[in-house]
Amino acid sequence: MSWMRWRPAMDRALYGESGGFYRRPEGPAGHFRTSVHASPRYAGAVARLLQEVDEALRRPAELALIDVGAGRGELLTGVLAAVEPALAGRLRPYAVELADRPAGLPGSVVWTDRVPQGVSGLLFANEWLDNVPLDVAEVDEHGVLRYVEVAPDGEERLGGELDEADARWAADWWPAGEPGERVELGTGRDAAWAAAVGALSSGLAVAVDYAHARAGRPPFGTLTGFRAGREVPPVPDGSCDITAHVALDSAAVPGLHSLWTTQRDALRALGVSGTRPPLSLAASDPAEYLRALGRAGEAAELTDPAGLGGFGWLVQAVRMPEPSGLAGLGTWRTR
């Protein structure tokens, strides 16, 4: 049986050229539903945020929209349909994804496996960081954190002690001391986010994901799998998605003006409201009432605090002021 730590096992299972889950033709939408798939109102909110970034950057000759972990380009397609014509002519959309470019994507979309360097605009990573491979550690019977090793069938065992960088990260961001407690080590994810944000010469970087903060880390971790819409054991054989919630407070790049908030609050600030239309509209315009009722239902799903609305948003400004829609939302601070 071949044993390895979770990080390389997850990398091979998700992104391996032969049999990697995210290289399969059906794409992520064939197995789970994200905010992008739930409603076009999500893309509309991103389009509004893009407009605010454009204004904050004083309408540059070219504005980048970078979708990191682009799936099959659903978010970019939605934003391009929603953005105002005056901006569309200056917009340079990038889809950052390891899978092959799908058929039917607008020709203006640059499909790439690397975040473009030195551009200005909006970098948006929706449910990307939770799929960046990470190592898992567990406290042994002597109180020592050790790497968890995994076999291709999902069986686990304890391996060696943590290296210096991971031990320091665990002490700072996810302290654990009781035997059996687990830590999902965020060093690789922090580095991945820092590299993505560092590609911007100016603009706004947004990470949206399942998240937790230092004060409320889950003692036994969150690592799990998904297949065909159902949660399954995280077996690293390429048959399922493997995901773990994100320590967004750790991921924040130091020195940048940043906001931590929820999807519920962020989308509401960007105009996504679940308010039902007045009943009087049903009498005066039944068709419009039904359309408005549908939009309200979609907004309610996107902002449900027990569901998608509970996602964390990490927003970081790079050489630009706070975007107007989010400026008054919570407390912007520098880590």
C-alpha positions as CSV (number, residue, x, y, z in Angstrom):
1,M,0.0,0.0,0.0
2,S,1.4,3.4,-1.0
3,W,1.2,6.0,1.8
4,M,1.7,9.8,1.5
5,R,0.8,13.0,3.3
6,W,-2.6,14.5,2.5
7,R,-1.2,17.5,0.5
8,P,0.4,15.5,-2.4
9,A,-2.4,12.9,-2.2
10,M,-5.0,15.6,-2.6
11,D,-3.0,17.3,-5.4
12,R,-2.9,14.1,-7.4
13,A,-6.5,13.2,-6.8
14,L,-7.9,16.6,-7.8
15,Y,-5.4,17.8,-10.4
16,G,-3.4,14.9,-11.7
17,E,-3.2,14.8,-15.5
18,S,-4.4,11.2,-15.5
19,G,-7.7,10.9,-13.6
20,G,-7.7,14.2,-11.6
21,F,-11.2,15.0,-10.4
22,Y,-11.1,18.6,-11.7
23,R,-10.0,17.5,-15.2
24,R,-13.1,15.4,-15.7
25,P,-15.4,16.6,-18.6
26,E,-18.5,17.3,-16.4
27,G,-16.6,19.8,-14.3
28,P,-17.5,20.8,-10.7
29,A,-21.2,21.5,-11.6
30,G,-21.6,17.8,-12.2
31,H,-21.0,17.2,-8.5
32,F,-21.9,20.2,-6.4
33,R,-23.7,23.5,-6.6
34,T,-21.9,26.8,-5.9
35,S,-23.3,30.3,-5.6
36,V,-22.4,30.8,-9.3
37,H,-24.8,27.9,-10.3
38,A,-27.5,29.0,-7.8
39,S,-28.4,32.2,-9.5
40,P,-27.3,34.7,-12.1
41,R,-27.7,37.3,-9.4
42,Y,-24.4,36.2,-8.0
43,A,-22.6,37.2,-11.3
44,G,-24.6,40.4,-11.3
45,A,-23.2,41.2,-7.8
46,V,-19.7,40.5,-9.0
47,A,-20.4,42.8,-12.1
48,R,-21.4,45.6,-9.7
49,L,-18.3,45.1,-7.6
50,L,-16.2,45.1,-10.8
51,Q,-17.8,48.5,-11.8
52,E,-16.9,49.9,-8.4
53,V,-13.3,48.7,-8.8
54,D,-13.2,50.4,-12.2
55,E,-14.4,53.6,-10.6
56,A,-11.9,53.3,-7.7
57,L,-9.1,52.8,-10.2
58,R,-10.3,55.8,-12.2
59,R,-11.3,53.8,-15.3
60,P,-8.0,52.5,-16.7
61,A,-7.7,51.8,-20.4
62,E,-7.8,48.1,-19.6
63,L,-9.4,46.4,-16.6
64,A,-8.8,42.8,-15.7
65,L,-11.3,40.4,-14.3
66,I,-9.5,37.3,-13.0
67,D,-11.6,34.3,-12.0
68,V,-9.3,32.0,-10.1
69,G,-10.6,28.4,-10.1
70,A,-12.9,29.2,-13.0
71,G,-14.5,25.8,-13.4
72,R,-16.0,25.9,-16.8
73,G,-16.2,29.7,-17.0
74,E,-19.7,30.0,-15.7
75,L,-19.0,33.1,-13.5
76,L,-17.1,35.0,-16.2
77,T,-19.8,34.3,-18.7
78,G,-22.4,35.6,-16.3
79,V,-20.4,38.8,-15.5
80,L,-19.8,39.5,-19.2
81,A,-23.6,39.3,-19.7
82,A,-24.3,41.6,-16.8
83,V,-21.5,44.3,-17.1
84,E,-22.4,47.7,-18.6
85,P,-21.4,48.2,-22.3
86,A,-19.1,51.2,-21.4
87,L,-17.0,48.9,-19.3
88,A,-17.2,45.8,-21.5
89,G,-15.0,47.3,-24.2
90,R,-12.2,47.8,-21.7
91,L,-12.6,44.5,-19.9
92,R,-10.0,41.8,-20.1
93,P,-11.4,38.6,-18.6
94,Y,-9.1,35.8,-17.5
95,A,-10.1,32.3,-16.5
96,V,-7.5,30.6,-14.3
97,E,-8.0,26.9,-14.4
98,L,-6.1,23.6,-15.0
99,A,-8.8,21.9,-17.0
100,D,-9.0,22.3,-20.8
101,R,-10.9,25.3,-22.1
102,P,-14.6,24.4,-22.6
103,A,-16.4,24.8,-25.8
104,G,-18.7,27.8,-26.2
105,L,-16.8,30.2,-24.0
106,P,-16.8,33.8,-25.2
107,G,-13.7,34.5,-27.4
108,S,-12.7,37.4,-25.2
109,V,-11.9,35.1,-22.2
110,V,-8.2,34.3,-21.8
111,W,-8.0,30.7,-20.6
112,T,-4.8,30.1,-18.6
113,D,-3.4,27.9,-15.9
114,R,-1.5,30.8,-14.3
115,V,-2.7,34.1,-12.6
116,P,-1.7,36.9,-15.0
117,Q,1.0,39.2,-13.6
118,G,1.1,43.0,-13.3
119,V,-2.6,43.6,-14.2
120,S,-5.1,46.0,-12.6
121,G,-8.7,45.0,-11.8
122,L,-10.7,42.5,-9.8
123,L,-9.3,39.1,-8.8
124,F,-12.2,36.9,-7.6
125,A,-11.7,33.4,-6.2
126,N,-15.0,31.7,-5.5
127,E,-14.5,28.3,-3.7
128,W,-10.9,28.0,-4.9
129,L,-8.9,28.0,-1.6
130,D,-10.9,25.1,-0.2
131,N,-9.5,22.9,-3.0
132,V,-5.9,24.1,-2.7
133,P,-4.2,20.9,-1.4
134,L,-3.2,21.0,2.3
135,D,-1.6,18.7,4.8
136,V,-3.5,17.4,7.9
137,A,-2.0,16.9,11.3
138,E,-3.2,15.1,14.4
139,V,-2.2,15.2,18.0
140,D,-0.8,11.8,19.1
141,E,-1.1,10.2,22.5
142,H,1.9,12.1,23.8
143,G,0.5,15.5,22.8
144,V,2.7,15.8,19.7
145,L,1.3,17.0,16.3
146,R,2.2,14.6,13.5
147,Y,1.3,14.6,9.8
148,V,-1.5,12.3,8.8
149,E,-0.7,10.0,6.0
150,V,-3.3,8.5,3.7
151,A,-3.5,5.5,1.4
152,P,-5.3,5.5,-2.0
153,D,-8.3,3.9,-0.4
154,G,-8.6,6.6,2.2
155,E,-7.1,4.7,5.2
156,E,-5.0,6.9,7.4
157,R,-2.1,6.6,9.8
158,L,0.1,9.0,11.7
159,G,3.5,10.0,10.2
160,G,6.4,12.2,11.3
161,E,6.4,15.4,13.3
162,L,5.7,18.7,11.7
163,D,8.4,20.7,10.0
164,E,9.3,24.1,11.4
165,A,7.0,26.2,9.1
166,D,3.9,24.0,9.7
167,A,4.6,23.8,13.4
168,R,4.8,27.6,13.6
169,W,1.6,28.0,11.6
170,A,-0.3,25.6,13.8
171,A,0.9,27.3,17.0
172,D,-0.1,30.7,15.6
173,W,-3.4,29.9,13.9
174,W,-4.7,26.5,15.0
175,P,-3.4,25.5,18.4
176,A,-4.3,21.9,19.4
177,G,-3.1,19.8,22.3
178,E,-5.6,17.1,23.1
179,P,-4.9,13.6,21.6
180,G,-7.1,13.0,18.5
181,E,-7.5,16.7,17.7
182,R,-6.7,17.5,14.1
183,V,-5.3,20.6,12.3
184,E,-5.7,21.4,8.7
185,L,-2.4,23.2,7.9
186,G,-2.9,26.4,6.0
187,T,0.7,27.2,5.0
188,G,0.2,26.2,1.4
189,R,-3.1,28.0,1.0
190,D,-1.7,31.2,2.5
191,A,1.2,31.0,0.0
192,A,-1.2,30.4,-2.9
193,W,-3.4,33.4,-1.9
194,A,-0.4,35.6,-1.4
195,A,0.9,34.7,-4.9
196,A,-2.5,35.4,-6.5
197,V,-2.9,38.8,-4.7
198,G,0.7,39.7,-5.5
199,A,0.0,39.4,-9.2
200,L,-2.1,42.5,-9.0
201,S,-0.4,45.8,-9.7
202,S,-3.5,47.5,-8.3
203,G,-7.1,46.4,-7.7
204,L,-9.2,44.3,-5.4
205,A,-8.7,40.6,-4.4
206,V,-11.7,38.6,-3.1
207,A,-11.7,35.1,-1.7
208,V,-15.1,33.5,-1.0
209,D,-15.2,30.2,0.7
210,Y,-16.3,27.9,3.5
211,A,-14.3,29.5,6.4
212,H,-13.6,29.6,10.1
213,A,-11.6,31.9,12.4
214,R,-9.0,31.1,15.0
215,A,-11.5,31.4,17.9
216,G,-13.7,28.7,16.4
217,R,-11.5,26.2,14.7
218,P,-13.3,22.8,14.4
219,P,-11.3,20.4,16.7
220,F,-11.5,17.5,14.4
221,G,-11.2,19.4,11.1
222,T,-13.5,19.6,8.1
223,L,-11.8,17.4,5.4
224,T,-14.5,15.7,3.3
225,G,-15.5,14.6,-0.1
226,F,-18.3,15.3,-2.5
227,R,-19.6,13.2,-5.4
228,A,-22.8,13.7,-7.5
229,G,-24.2,16.2,-5.0
230,R,-23.6,14.0,-1.9
231,E,-21.0,14.2,0.9
232,V,-18.7,11.1,0.8
233,P,-15.5,10.0,2.6
234,P,-12.5,11.9,1.2
235,V,-10.8,9.1,-0.7
236,P,-7.9,10.4,-2.8
237,D,-8.4,8.3,-5.9
238,G,-9.8,11.0,-8.2
239,S,-13.4,9.8,-7.8
240,C,-14.6,12.7,-5.7
241,D,-14.0,16.3,-4.8
242,I,-11.8,16.7,-1.7
243,T,-12.3,19.9,0.2
244,A,-11.6,21.5,3.6
245,H,-12.8,24.8,5.0
246,V,-10.4,27.7,4.9
247,A,-8.7,29.7,7.6
248,L,-9.3,33.0,5.9
249,D,-7.9,35.0,8.8
250,S,-4.6,33.3,8.3
251,A,-4.7,33.7,4.5
252,A,-5.0,37.5,4.5
253,V,-1.8,39.1,3.0
254,P,-0.2,41.3,5.7
255,G,0.1,45.0,5.0
256,L,-3.1,45.4,2.8
257,H,-6.3,47.1,3.8
258,S,-8.7,44.2,4.3
259,L,-12.3,43.3,5.2
260,W,-13.6,40.1,6.6
261,T,-17.3,39.6,6.2
262,T,-20.0,37.1,5.3
263,Q,-21.5,36.5,1.9
264,R,-24.9,37.5,3.3
265,D,-23.6,41.0,4.2
266,A,-21.4,41.4,1.1
267,L,-24.2,40.5,-1.3
268,R,-26.7,42.7,0.4
269,A,-24.3,45.6,0.2
270,L,-24.0,44.9,-3.5
271,G,-27.8,45.0,-4.0
272,V,-28.8,41.4,-3.7
273,S,-32.0,41.4,-1.6
274,G,-34.4,38.6,-0.8
275,T,-37.3,40.9,-0.1
276,R,-40.5,39.5,-1.6
277,P,-42.4,41.7,-4.1
278,P,-45.6,43.3,-2.9
279,L,-48.8,41.3,-3.3
280,S,-50.3,44.2,-5.2
281,L,-47.9,43.4,-8.1
282,A,-49.6,40.0,-8.5
283,A,-52.9,41.8,-9.4
284,S,-51.4,44.5,-11.6
285,D,-48.7,42.4,-13.4
286,P,-48.9,38.7,-12.6
287,A,-46.0,37.8,-14.9
288,E,-43.6,40.3,-13.3
289,Y,-44.7,39.3,-9.9
290,L,-43.7,35.7,-10.6
291,R,-40.3,36.9,-12.0
292,A,-39.7,39.1,-9.0
293,L,-40.7,36.2,-6.7
294,G,-38.2,34.0,-8.4
295,R,-35.4,36.6,-8.0
296,A,-36.3,37.0,-4.4
297,G,-36.0,33.2,-3.9
298,E,-32.6,33.1,-5.6
299,A,-31.4,36.0,-3.4
300,A,-32.7,34.3,-0.3
301,E,-30.6,31.2,-1.1
302,L,-27.5,33.2,-1.8
303,T,-27.8,35.1,1.5
304,D,-29.1,32.3,3.8
305,P,-26.8,32.5,6.9
306,A,-27.2,28.7,7.3
307,G,-26.1,28.1,3.8
308,L,-24.4,30.1,1.1
309,G,-24.8,33.3,3.0
310,G,-22.6,32.0,5.7
311,F,-19.6,31.8,3.5
312,G,-16.7,34.0,4.4
313,W,-15.5,36.8,2.2
314,L,-11.9,38.1,2.5
315,V,-11.5,41.3,0.6
316,Q,-8.1,43.0,0.2
317,A,-7.4,46.3,-1.6
318,V,-4.1,46.6,-3.5
319,R,-3.1,50.2,-4.1
320,M,-6.7,51.4,-4.4
321,P,-9.3,52.8,-2.0
322,E,-12.2,50.7,-0.6
323,P,-14.9,50.1,-3.2
324,S,-17.9,52.2,-2.5
325,G,-20.4,49.4,-2.0
326,L,-18.3,47.6,0.6
327,A,-16.7,50.7,2.2
328,G,-19.2,50.9,5.0
329,L,-19.4,47.2,5.6
330,G,-17.8,46.2,8.9
331,T,-14.3,47.4,9.8
332,W,-11.6,47.5,7.2
333,R,-8.2,47.0,8.8
334,T,-4.6,46.1,8.0
335,R,-3.2,42.9,9.5
